[in-house]
Amino acid sequence: MLALRKATADFGADLVHVDAPTAPGAGRVTVTVAAAGICGSDIHAYEWTPGYGFMIPFMPVTLGHEFAGTVRAVGDGVTGLAVGDRVTCWPTVPCGGCAACAAERPQDCQGRRVVGLHADGAFAEQVVVPADNCRRLPDGMPLAVAALAEPLAVAVNAVDVAEVGTGDRVAVLGPGPIGLSIAFVAQHRGADVLLAGLDDTARLDLARRIGIRATADLAGVGLDDAVRRTFDGEADRVIEATGSARSVVDGMGVLRSGGVMVVAGIHSGSLDLDLTGFVRSKKQLRAAHDTTARAFDAAIALLADHAGTLEALITHRRPLAEAWAAFDLARSRQAMKVLLLPEAAGSQGAER
């Protein structure tokens, strides 16, 4: 079968033929992949930006962790799933033996492994994953839409960490797939939301089309002005999803005293923070990464209720055989979510 694999610690990935998985082991299932989304983490791994050296011991590894498909085979001891079930997957696999796992906080397990980064993922025709990580999908949900469950769950978790409530003034920085999803979730919870980008005309246009009421392109207006025009004051919450450390500083600057700033982007640089001003303003700086079981289930429910709206996040669908071009598209910022479709992979593999 065709698979996109990260084999070396440099730019790119290999599109190669590999053997299909053998029968799944105990507690595991084989899923025939219908659609898999290109995530920001996939792009970082593809570009080999700083912070992804942890992957080296696991290479070569098939990328891809945002996916949905159909159960093809079940291993011994699997009782909650059957062949033919339509599923998506929370790709974080906890170690099962640490204090966080004992406390039922798998997202805080420091020995966790992620499908598509530490273990073979879904940029392939089939993937083997723990059955406990799978979620059965509601009847009628398109599998392509279900592939949005994992990034939407990341957004739900970021909004949870920010403790967003009805009437809160929330500035979201970065209109990529995660940032736009954060804005959607926060607005759905009754917050007054501003989504800001920089030279992001296409993505901000899409945000407005799915109902985000206030947007700002910071190429034409400063963040401080945009926040004050929108909220007639400072923000109660700022959630950053840009990957730019400068955005964290700027976001702290428009946050009210005692407000909450959540950093959700993956950063290759460091943060220079005025600690005296930070302490005196009593602002809260928090991190949101991955998701939780509750947030994952909430994301699936949101998709079930708003599939017609959220499907607009999928701007491009490409066969797996065109993975390199699809990654170029995802890196261009002209796309929102690019899906790879393994069933249309074709038969040609090569290296890059």
Helices and strands as residue ranges (DSSP letters): E 2-6, E 14-17, E 28-37, H 40-47, G 53-58, E 61-62, E 66-74, E 86-89, E 92-93, H 99-102, G 106-108, E 113-114, E 126-130, G 131-133, E 134-136, H 143-146, H 149-162, E 169-173, H 177-188, E 192-197, H 201-209, E 214-217, H 223-231, E 235-240, H 245-253, E 255-263, H 275-281, E 284-287, H 293-310, G 311-313, E 314-319, G 320-322, H 323-331, E 337-341, G 342-344
